[in-house]
């Protein structure tokens, strides 16, 4: 069998593509060069599957080419009832990477995904750069890049505007480095939600040199309430510009977007989190909101050189709000620190 490099090329042009999985292991590195526009199906009978384009069990994969993935999401978003149906069926992720290692994904565009644009699960050493992601602000569950159970992931020099989190990291995410990302519209860059299953963890996240414009949140950590015992630790958010962001800095340990939530505390322990050199404007008066658990308070939380003004009608300046937080503040603090 051939053990050298392999290459798949999609030339310039527009092509319809049904759901497909490329499954390894392969005998050598493999490269997908997408130069054209790939369009997903608009047939509702083909919607309820977890992927559109999938790569599994591949080492040394490269996906690049400057082309586009058009998920044709408007044809499917009306079928998303997950906000009211706990047993909702999945809509396809535009491009999934499962058990992919030592790989690069760069110079691609994804528009109007039916679900998340890119999903990484059980991956290691994957670099993503020069990715452009776009979907309307109101499109449901269209996370830009969703990461779980993966280590050593780098996301750089990318532009993400979508209807959900620009980047989301859930349990098993370790050593994730995000830099040079522009986010907006969207729900910001989020760690969580955490605590739905026992012993979940996220650790070693760095978000630096990023810009948020008109997003619902900026940098966010969220845990379910109530939740099972889990750990979230060692996060650095630094050198970040916020432009008219509703919740620029937020820890939310009472996260529950669905009705009839129980009034109970989260059991996720959040520790060793630094917010440094974060400036710009907040579209809400509460620019810094750190709402932690009464059972396991957040500890070793640091606010360093924060300058977030309220971008609203004349009146009181921006404020901060803290609950069950143990930490320290250093340098200038606008709003005045609550820790």
TORVOBA-169123 format. One line per field, with one value per residue (C-alpha): residue number from 1; residue in three letters; z, x, y. Coordinates in nm, 2 decimals. Each point is the difference from the previous one (the first is absolute). Example, Ala and Ser with C-alpha at 12.3 -4.5 7.8 and 13.67 -1.06 7.14 Angstrom:
2
k 1, 2
r Ala, Ser
up 0.78, -0.07
east 1.23, 0.14
north -0.45, 0.34
This chain:
339
k 1, 2, 3, 4, 5, 6, 7, 8, 9, 10, 11, 12, 13, 14, 15, 16, 17, 18, 19, 20, 21, 22, 23, 24, 25, 26, 27, 28, 29, 30, 31, 32, 33, 34, 35, 36, 37, 38, 39, 40, 41, 42, 43, 44, 45, 46, 47, 48, 49, 50, 51, 52, 53, 54, 55, 56, 57, 58, 59, 60, 61, 62, 63, 64, 65, 66, 67, 68, 69, 70, 71, 72, 73, 74, 75, 76, 77, 78, 79, 80, 81, 82, 83, 84, 85, 86, 87, 88, 89, 90, 91, 92, 93, 94, 95, 96, 97, 98, 99, 100, 101, 102, 103, 104, 105, 106, 107, 108, 109, 110, 111, 112, 113, 114, 115, 116, 117, 118, 119, 120, 121, 122, 123, 124, 125, 126, 127, 128, 129, 130, 131, 132, 133, 134, 135, 136, 137, 138, 139, 140, 141, 142, 143, 144, 145, 146, 147, 148, 149, 150, 151, 152, 153, 154, 155, 156, 157, 158, 159, 160, 161, 162, 163, 164, 165, 166, 167, 168, 169, 170, 171, 172, 173, 174, 175, 176, 177, 178, 179, 180, 181, 182, 183, 184, 185, 186, 187, 188, 189, 190, 191, 192, 193, 194, 195, 196, 197, 198, 199, 200, 201, 202, 203, 204, 205, 206, 207, 208, 209, 210, 211, 212, 213, 214, 215, 216, 217, 218, 219, 220, 221, 222, 223, 224, 225, 226, 227, 228, 229, 230, 231, 232, 233, 234, 235, 236, 237, 238, 239, 240, 241, 242, 243, 244, 245, 246, 247, 248, 249, 250, 251, 252, 253, 254, 255, 256, 257, 258, 259, 260, 261, 262, 263, 264, 265, 266, 267, 268, 269, 270, 271, 272, 273, 274, 275, 276, 277, 278, 279, 280, 281, 282, 283, 284, 285, 286, 287, 288, 289, 290, 291, 292, 293, 294, 295, 296, 297, 298, 299, 300, 301, 302, 303, 304, 305, 306, 307, 308, 309, 310, 311, 312, 313, 314, 315, 316, 317, 318, 319, 320, 321, 322, 323, 324, 325, 326, 327, 328, 329, 330, 331, 332, 333, 334, 335, 336, 337, 338, 339
r Unk, Unk, Unk, Unk, Unk, Unk, Unk, Unk, Unk, Unk, Unk, Unk, Unk, Unk, Unk, Unk, Unk, Unk, Unk, Unk, Unk, Unk, Unk, Unk, Unk, Unk, Unk, Unk, Unk, Unk, Unk, Unk, Unk, Unk, Unk, Unk, Unk, Unk, Unk, Unk, Unk, Unk, Unk, Unk, Unk, Unk, Unk, Unk, Unk, Unk, Unk, Unk, Unk, Unk, Unk, Unk, Unk, Unk, Unk, Unk, Unk, Unk, Unk, Unk, Unk, Unk, Unk, Unk, Unk, Unk, Unk, Unk, Unk, Unk, Unk, Unk, Unk, Unk, Unk, Unk, Unk, Unk, Unk, Unk, Unk, Unk, Unk, Unk, Unk, Unk, Unk, Unk, Unk, Unk, Unk, Unk, Unk, Unk, Unk, Unk, Unk, Unk, Unk, Unk, Unk, Unk, Unk, Unk, Unk, Unk, Unk, Unk, Unk, Unk, Unk, Unk, Unk, Unk, Unk, Unk, Unk, Unk, Unk, Unk, Unk, Unk, Unk, Unk, Unk, Unk, Unk, Unk, Unk, Unk, Unk, Unk, Unk, Unk, Unk, Unk, Unk, Unk, Unk, Unk, Unk, Unk, Unk, Unk, Unk, Unk, Unk, Unk, Unk, Unk, Unk, Unk, Unk, Unk, Unk, Unk, Unk, Unk, Unk, Unk, Unk, Unk, Unk, Unk, Unk, Unk, Unk, Unk, Unk, Unk, Unk, Unk, Unk, Unk, Unk, Unk, Unk, Unk, Unk, Unk, Unk, Unk, Unk, Unk, Unk, Unk, Unk, Unk, Unk, Unk, Unk, Unk, Unk, Unk, Unk, Unk, Unk, Unk, Unk, Unk, Unk, Unk, Unk, Unk, Unk, Unk, Unk, Unk, Unk, Unk, Unk, Unk, Unk, Unk, Unk, Unk, Unk, Unk, Unk, Unk, Unk, Unk, Unk, Unk, Unk, Unk, Unk, Unk, Unk, Unk, Unk, Unk, Unk, Unk, Unk, Unk, Unk, Unk, Unk, Unk, Unk, Unk, Unk, Unk, Unk, Unk, Unk, Unk, Unk, Unk, Unk, Unk, Unk, Unk, Unk, Unk, Unk, Unk, Unk, Unk, Unk, Unk, Unk, Unk, Unk, Unk, Unk, Unk, Unk, Unk, Unk, Unk, Unk, Unk, Unk, Unk, Unk, Unk, Unk, Unk, Unk, Unk, Unk, Unk, Unk, Unk, Unk, Unk, Unk, Unk, Unk, Unk, Unk, Unk, Unk, Unk, Unk, Unk, Unk, Unk, Unk, Unk, Unk, Unk, Unk, Unk, Unk, Unk, Unk, Unk, Unk, Unk, Unk, Unk, Unk, Unk, Unk, Unk, Unk, Unk, Unk, Unk, Unk, Unk, Unk, Unk, Unk, Unk, Unk, Unk, Unk, Unk, Unk, Unk, Unk
up 0.00, -0.07, 0.30, -0.13, 0.01, -0.15, -0.13, -0.07, -0.19, -0.05, -0.28, -0.03, -0.07, 0.19, 0.10, 0.19, 0.26, 0.23, 0.34, -0.02, 0.24, -0.09, 0.25, 0.07, 0.10, -0.31, -0.10, -0.03, 0.02, -0.19, -0.13, -0.10, -0.21, -0.03, -0.26, -0.10, 0.18, 0.15, 0.07, 0.24, -0.07, 0.07, 0.01, 0.35, -0.02, 0.01, 0.29, 0.31, 0.02, 0.20, -0.29, -0.35, -0.07, 0.25, 0.05, 0.24, 0.13, -0.22, 0.09, -0.20, -0.17, -0.17, -0.12, -0.18, -0.34, 0.04, -0.09, 0.18, 0.18, -0.04, 0.25, -0.14, 0.35, -0.07, -0.14, 0.34, 0.29, 0.03, 0.09, 0.31, 0.30, 0.26, 0.21, 0.08, -0.07, 0.21, -0.25, -0.31, -0.30, -0.10, -0.31, -0.19, 0.10, -0.32, 0.06, 0.28, 0.11, 0.22, 0.13, -0.24, 0.10, -0.11, -0.25, -0.15, -0.12, -0.17, -0.26, -0.01, 0.02, 0.16, -0.05, 0.13, 0.18, 0.10, 0.34, 0.11, -0.28, 0.13, 0.27, 0.16, 0.21, 0.14, -0.21, 0.09, -0.15, -0.25, -0.12, -0.16, -0.16, -0.25, 0.04, -0.09, 0.15, -0.06, 0.08, 0.11, 0.36, 0.06, -0.15, 0.27, 0.14, -0.28, 0.22, -0.21, 0.14, 0.27, 0.19, 0.24, 0.13, -0.19, 0.08, -0.14, -0.24, -0.15, -0.16, -0.15, -0.24, -0.07, -0.04, 0.15, 0.00, 0.07, 0.20, 0.30, 0.16, -0.23, 0.18, 0.27, 0.21, 0.20, 0.21, -0.08, -0.16, 0.10, -0.11, -0.24, -0.14, -0.17, -0.14, -0.27, -0.02, -0.09, 0.14, -0.09, -0.02, 0.24, 0.36, 0.06, 0.09, 0.26, 0.23, 0.07, 0.07, 0.26, 0.26, -0.18, 0.04, 0.30, 0.01, -0.30, -0.03, -0.21, 0.06, -0.16, -0.22, -0.13, -0.19, -0.11, -0.24, -0.10, -0.10, 0.08, -0.18, 0.10, 0.15, 0.27, 0.21, -0.01, 0.20, 0.19, 0.23, 0.05, 0.21, 0.04, 0.32, 0.15, -0.12, 0.09, 0.15, -0.27, -0.04, -0.21, 0.05, -0.13, -0.24, -0.14, -0.18, -0.10, -0.24, -0.11, -0.15, 0.06, -0.23, 0.13, 0.15, 0.23, 0.25, -0.06, 0.30, 0.14, 0.22, 0.02, 0.24, -0.02, -0.37, -0.10, -0.33, 0.03, 0.21, 0.33, 0.12, 0.36, 0.23, 0.11, 0.00, -0.25, 0.12, -0.26, 0.16, -0.19, 0.09, -0.13, -0.25, -0.11, -0.19, -0.11, -0.22, -0.11, -0.12, -0.21, 0.05, 0.15, -0.13, 0.35, 0.32, 0.16, -0.19, 0.24, 0.13, 0.21, 0.14, 0.16, 0.20, 0.36, 0.05, -0.17, -0.04, -0.27, 0.13, -0.12, -0.24, -0.12, -0.17, -0.14, -0.18, -0.09, -0.19, -0.11, -0.03, -0.03, -0.35, 0.08, 0.09, 0.22, 0.36, 0.24, -0.12, -0.06, 0.31, 0.10, 0.19, 0.19, 0.20, 0.17, -0.15, 0.17, -0.18, -0.05, -0.22, -0.13, -0.19, -0.13, 0.03, -0.20, 0.12, 0.37, 0.08, 0.22, 0.11
east 0.00, 0.11, 0.18, 0.08, -0.20, -0.35, -0.19, -0.37, -0.07, -0.34, 0.06, -0.17, -0.37, -0.31, -0.08, -0.29, 0.12, -0.21, 0.13, 0.33, 0.27, 0.36, 0.13, 0.35, 0.25, 0.19, 0.35, 0.14, -0.10, -0.31, -0.08, -0.35, 0.03, -0.34, 0.01, -0.36, -0.33, -0.16, -0.38, -0.19, -0.34, -0.32, -0.20, -0.16, 0.03, 0.38, 0.01, 0.00, 0.36, 0.29, 0.23, 0.01, 0.38, 0.18, 0.37, 0.07, 0.31, 0.25, 0.36, 0.16, -0.31, 0.01, -0.32, 0.05, -0.05, -0.19, -0.33, -0.34, -0.24, -0.36, -0.21, -0.32, -0.12, -0.31, -0.16, 0.04, 0.00, -0.38, 0.04, 0.22, -0.23, 0.28, -0.10, -0.33, 0.06, 0.26, -0.01, 0.05, 0.17, 0.34, 0.05, 0.33, 0.32, 0.16, 0.34, 0.08, 0.35, -0.01, 0.32, 0.21, 0.36, 0.30, -0.21, -0.05, -0.32, 0.05, -0.13, -0.36, -0.33, -0.32, -0.34, -0.35, 0.07, -0.31, 0.17, 0.36, 0.23, 0.30, 0.00, 0.32, -0.04, 0.28, 0.26, 0.36, 0.24, -0.23, 0.08, -0.28, 0.07, -0.13, -0.36, -0.29, -0.34, -0.33, -0.36, -0.28, -0.02, -0.32, 0.10, -0.04, 0.29, 0.23, 0.32, 0.30, 0.25, -0.11, 0.27, -0.03, 0.23, 0.28, 0.36, 0.25, -0.23, 0.11, -0.25, 0.16, -0.06, -0.37, -0.32, -0.32, -0.35, -0.29, -0.31, 0.15, 0.35, 0.28, 0.21, -0.13, 0.20, -0.16, 0.11, 0.34, 0.14, 0.36, 0.28, -0.20, 0.16, -0.22, 0.16, -0.07, -0.37, -0.27, -0.34, -0.33, -0.29, -0.03, 0.00, 0.37, 0.27, -0.14, 0.13, -0.29, -0.27, 0.15, -0.14, -0.27, 0.20, 0.22, 0.37, 0.01, 0.31, 0.15, 0.35, 0.28, -0.19, 0.16, -0.19, 0.22, 0.01, -0.36, -0.28, -0.37, -0.25, -0.37, 0.00, -0.24, 0.30, 0.37, 0.20, -0.23, 0.02, -0.34, -0.12, -0.33, -0.20, -0.05, 0.30, 0.22, 0.35, 0.25, 0.31, 0.09, 0.34, 0.30, -0.15, 0.17, -0.20, 0.22, 0.05, -0.36, -0.20, -0.38, -0.21, -0.36, -0.01, -0.30, 0.19, 0.38, 0.13, -0.24, 0.01, -0.35, -0.04, -0.38, -0.02, -0.33, -0.15, -0.31, -0.31, -0.07, 0.35, 0.06, 0.13, 0.32, 0.37, 0.26, 0.25, 0.26, 0.32, 0.15, 0.35, 0.31, -0.16, 0.16, -0.16, 0.28, 0.01, -0.36, -0.14, -0.27, -0.38, -0.29, -0.36, -0.12, 0.07, 0.15, 0.32, 0.15, -0.22, 0.15, -0.28, 0.15, -0.13, -0.09, 0.11, 0.34, 0.09, 0.23, 0.35, 0.32, -0.18, 0.20, -0.11, 0.30, -0.02, -0.37, -0.15, -0.36, -0.23, -0.38, -0.10, -0.35, -0.21, 0.16, -0.02, 0.19, 0.33, 0.05, -0.01, 0.12, -0.19, 0.15, -0.14, 0.21, 0.33, 0.34, 0.28, 0.19, 0.00, 0.31, 0.05, -0.28, -0.35, -0.29, -0.25, 0.11, 0.09, -0.23, 0.28
north 0.00, 0.36, 0.14, 0.35, 0.32, 0.00, 0.30, 0.07, 0.31, 0.17, 0.26, 0.34, -0.03, -0.08, -0.36, -0.17, -0.24, -0.23, -0.12, -0.18, -0.14, -0.04, -0.27, -0.10, -0.12, 0.09, -0.12, 0.35, 0.37, 0.10, 0.34, 0.14, 0.31, 0.17, 0.28, 0.00, 0.04, -0.31, 0.02, -0.22, -0.15, 0.18, -0.32, -0.03, -0.38, 0.04, 0.25, -0.22, -0.12, 0.13, 0.09, 0.13, -0.05, -0.21, -0.11, -0.28, -0.18, 0.18, 0.11, 0.28, 0.13, 0.34, 0.18, 0.32, 0.17, 0.33, -0.15, 0.01, -0.23, 0.11, -0.19, 0.16, 0.04, 0.21, -0.32, -0.17, 0.25, -0.02, -0.37, 0.08, -0.04, -0.07, 0.30, -0.17, -0.37, -0.18, -0.29, 0.22, -0.17, 0.14, 0.20, -0.05, 0.17, 0.14, -0.16, -0.24, -0.13, -0.31, -0.16, 0.22, 0.06, 0.22, 0.19, 0.34, 0.17, 0.34, 0.24, -0.12, 0.18, -0.15, 0.17, -0.07, -0.33, -0.20, -0.06, 0.07, 0.10, -0.20, -0.27, -0.15, -0.31, -0.22, 0.19, 0.08, 0.25, 0.17, 0.36, 0.20, 0.34, 0.24, -0.13, 0.22, -0.09, 0.17, -0.06, 0.24, 0.12, -0.19, -0.33, -0.27, -0.21, 0.11, 0.00, 0.10, -0.25, -0.25, -0.20, -0.30, -0.27, 0.15, 0.11, 0.24, 0.20, 0.33, 0.24, 0.32, 0.28, -0.07, 0.20, -0.15, 0.14, -0.23, -0.07, -0.17, -0.02, 0.10, -0.26, -0.24, -0.25, -0.27, -0.29, -0.15, 0.31, 0.05, 0.22, 0.22, 0.32, 0.26, 0.31, 0.26, -0.09, 0.26, -0.10, 0.16, -0.04, -0.30, -0.10, 0.05, -0.25, -0.24, -0.27, -0.23, -0.08, -0.23, -0.23, -0.19, -0.32, -0.10, 0.08, 0.23, 0.22, 0.27, 0.13, 0.21, 0.25, 0.31, 0.27, 0.29, 0.29, -0.04, 0.25, -0.03, 0.23, 0.02, -0.35, -0.12, -0.10, 0.05, -0.26, -0.23, -0.30, -0.17, -0.29, -0.16, 0.05, -0.24, -0.19, -0.30, 0.03, 0.11, 0.22, 0.30, 0.15, 0.19, 0.25, 0.32, 0.27, 0.28, 0.29, 0.01, 0.28, 0.02, 0.22, 0.04, -0.35, -0.08, -0.21, 0.06, -0.21, -0.26, -0.31, -0.14, -0.30, 0.03, -0.07, -0.15, 0.13, -0.22, 0.06, -0.17, -0.02, -0.12, 0.27, -0.17, 0.06, -0.12, -0.25, 0.09, 0.14, 0.29, 0.11, 0.18, 0.24, 0.32, 0.29, 0.23, 0.31, 0.00, 0.33, 0.16, 0.04, -0.19, 0.03, -0.08, 0.18, -0.32, -0.04, -0.25, -0.28, -0.28, -0.21, -0.31, -0.29, 0.02, -0.36, 0.02, 0.37, 0.11, 0.05, 0.16, 0.23, 0.30, 0.32, 0.19, 0.34, 0.00, 0.30, -0.06, 0.31, -0.01, 0.08, 0.11, 0.31, 0.25, -0.11, -0.22, -0.15, -0.37, -0.23, -0.34, -0.27, -0.29, -0.29, -0.27, 0.11, -0.02, 0.18, 0.33, 0.31, 0.18, 0.32, 0.23, -0.13, 0.14, -0.09, -0.01, -0.35, -0.21, -0.24
